Amino acid sequence: MSDFKDKVAVVTGAAQGIGRQIAIQFAQEGAHPVIVDYNEEKGQATADEISEKYCEALFIKADVSSYEDNLRIREETFKKFGRVDILVANAAIGMKHKINEITPEVWQKILNINLNGYFYLVSAFYNDFTTNKGSIVFVSSGSALSGTGGSAAYCAAKAGGEGFSRALAKELGPLGVNVNIVAPRLIDSGPMMRVNYPTQADLDAVIQKIPVRHWGENEDVANAVLFLASKKNSYIHGQTLYLDGGRTVG
Ligand SMILES: NC(=O)c1ccc[n+]([C@@H]2O[C@H](COP(=O)([O-])OP(=O)(O)OC[C@H]3O[C@@H](n4cnc5c(N)ncnc54)[C@H](O)[C@@H]3O)[C@@H](O)[C@H]2O)c1
């Protein structure tokens, strides 16, 4: 039987792209995905499709940068499924700005979603994880290490999320909660990748920087998230796993 049968996995930013694929793969393994997103149309459609094909899903329309919305995510998850086992903090926005183009408002917006949203999510569910074992995965980016591929605000938020994850791993590891980070880079999720590489010439140029000479797919990230959150993983903890074709480290 699958590790994930009847478990509940909250995945933020799951209306589309990488988050959607993570939610699908949890459902294919028998877990109930909670699809959190502020895009109601796509989020509800994803939840409906998953419920019809794989396992009952719940869509919650929420803005992860709101602390109150995160408290409501916890409340609605428990109302529907009565438990939580896995958190995947995936929702983020990407914007490409030079540092002198980043206004305080843009900086704040990116940090509010990409970093504060992660802390608010963990905070809302913290007591559930201290009483029940489970797994938390933060979706970062290779740019947290390399400083390229997004704006400086994006890189700063992702690096902050990684620091937070490592502190969380130290704090929750002794309680049986597994915490890890996946750091994708150039995944063909659709919009996010196109923000940074808008033309075919941009994509052709970046492929030359990737040792395996191709980009990744949503499944590459979802496979890694499911492995890290599964019982097959008991000893990878507080780590960053790069999903980047060998581009970032090495
Ligand atoms: N695609 C890549 O190449 C790549 C590379 C590095 C890191 N990542 C990371 O992977 C994750 C997923 O990226 P993606 O490519 O699937 O992006 P995407 O833009 O396709 O999906 C992001 C989802 O998050 C949702 N979202 C954004 N802000 C939100 C908010 N405030 N509240 C609720 N929902 C919100 C969006 O509506 C969208 O559904 C992100 O954390 C991103 O930083 C992606």
The ligand as an SDF file (V2000), in Angstrom:
LIG
                    3D

 44 48  0  0  0  0  0  0  0  0999 V2000
    9.4470   26.9550  -13.1770 N   0  0  0  0  0  0  0  0  0  0  0  0
   10.7270   27.1160  -12.8590 C   0  0  0  0  0  0  0  0  0  0  0  0
   11.6440   27.0720  -13.7010 O   0  0  0  0  0  0  0  0  0  0  0  0
   11.1060   27.3730  -11.4300 C   0  0  0  0  0  0  0  0  0  0  0  0
   12.4620   27.5690  -11.1610 C   0  0  0  0  0  0  0  0  0  0  0  0
   12.8420   27.7850   -9.8370 C   0  0  0  0  0  0  0  0  0  0  0  0
   11.8960   27.7790   -8.8250 C   0  0  0  0  0  0  0  0  0  0  0  0
   10.5790   27.5950   -9.1320 N   0  0  0  0  0  0  0  0  0  0  0  0
    9.6370   27.6180   -8.0100 C   0  0  0  0  0  0  0  0  0  0  0  0
    8.6770   26.5890   -8.1650 O   0  0  0  0  0  0  0  0  0  0  0  0
    7.4210   27.0180   -7.5970 C   0  0  0  0  0  0  0  0  0  0  0  0
    6.2970   26.8440   -8.5880 C   0  0  0  0  0  0  0  0  0  0  0  0
    6.6210   27.5820   -9.7660 O   0  0  0  0  0  0  0  0  0  0  0  0
    5.8220   27.4300  -11.1320 P   0  0  0  0  0  0  0  0  0  0  0  0
    6.8340   27.5260  -12.2040 O   0  0  0  0  0  0  0  0  0  0  0  0
    4.8920   26.2760  -11.0780 O   0  0  0  0  0  0  0  0  0  0  0  0
    4.9990   28.8170  -11.0900 O   0  0  0  0  0  0  0  0  0  0  0  0
    3.5260   29.1980  -11.6110 P   0  0  0  0  0  0  0  0  0  0  0  0
    3.4980   30.6750  -11.7170 O   0  0  0  0  0  0  0  0  0  0  0  0
    3.1520   28.3710  -12.7830 O   0  0  0  0  0  0  0  0  0  0  0  0
    2.6080   28.7370  -10.3750 O   0  0  0  0  0  0  0  0  0  0  0  0
    2.5970   29.4410   -9.1660 C   0  0  0  0  0  0  0  0  0  0  0  0
    1.2240   29.3070   -8.5470 C   0  0  0  0  0  0  0  0  0  0  0  0
    1.2300   30.0360   -7.3170 O   0  0  0  0  0  0  0  0  0  0  0  0
    0.0370   30.7970   -7.2330 C   0  0  0  0  0  0  0  0  0  0  0  0
    0.2700   31.9410   -6.3540 N   0  0  0  0  0  0  0  0  0  0  0  0
    1.1420   32.9610   -6.5560 C   0  0  0  0  0  0  0  0  0  0  0  0
    1.0500   33.8430   -5.5540 N   0  0  0  0  0  0  0  0  0  0  0  0
    0.0980   33.3740   -4.7030 C   0  0  0  0  0  0  0  0  0  0  0  0
   -0.4580   33.8600   -3.5010 C   0  0  0  0  0  0  0  0  0  0  0  0
   -0.0730   35.0320   -2.9520 N   0  0  0  0  0  0  0  0  0  0  0  0
   -1.3990   33.1270   -2.8720 N   0  0  0  0  0  0  0  0  0  0  0  0
   -1.8290   31.9620   -3.4200 C   0  0  0  0  0  0  0  0  0  0  0  0
   -1.3650   31.4710   -4.5850 N   0  0  0  0  0  0  0  0  0  0  0  0
   -0.4050   32.1710   -5.2160 C   0  0  0  0  0  0  0  0  0  0  0  0
   -0.2700   31.2030   -8.6690 C   0  0  0  0  0  0  0  0  0  0  0  0
   -1.6410   31.5720   -8.8440 O   0  0  0  0  0  0  0  0  0  0  0  0
    0.1070   29.9270   -9.4210 C   0  0  0  0  0  0  0  0  0  0  0  0
   -0.9740   29.0340   -9.5080 O   0  0  0  0  0  0  0  0  0  0  0  0
    7.6410   28.4600   -7.1380 C   0  0  0  0  0  0  0  0  0  0  0  0
    7.9610   28.4690   -5.7620 O   0  0  0  0  0  0  0  0  0  0  0  0
    8.8450   28.9050   -7.9560 C   0  0  0  0  0  0  0  0  0  0  0  0
    9.5570   29.9440   -7.3210 O   0  0  0  0  0  0  0  0  0  0  0  0
   10.1720   27.3980  -10.4140 C   0  0  0  0  0  0  0  0  0  0  0  0
  1  2  1  0
  2  3  2  0
  2  4  1  0
  4  5  1  0
  4 44  2  0
  5  6  2  0
  6  7  1  0
  7  8  2  0
  8  9  1  0
  8 44  1  0
  9 10  1  0
  9 42  1  0
 10 11  1  0
 11 12  1  0
 11 40  1  0
 12 13  1  0
 13 14  1  0
 14 15  2  0
 14 16  1  0
 14 17  1  0
 17 18  1  0
 18 19  2  0
 18 20  1  0
 18 21  1  0
 21 22  1  0
 22 23  1  0
 23 24  1  0
 23 38  1  0
 24 25  1  0
 25 26  1  0
 25 36  1  0
 26 27  1  0
 26 35  1  0
 27 28  2  0
 28 29  1  0
 29 30  1  0
 29 35  2  0
 30 31  1  0
 30 32  2  0
 32 33  1  0
 33 34  2  0
 34 35  1  0
 36 37  1  0
 36 38  1  0
 38 39  1  0
 40 41  1  0
 40 42  1  0
 42 43  1  0
M  CHG  2   8   1  16  -1
M  END
$$$$
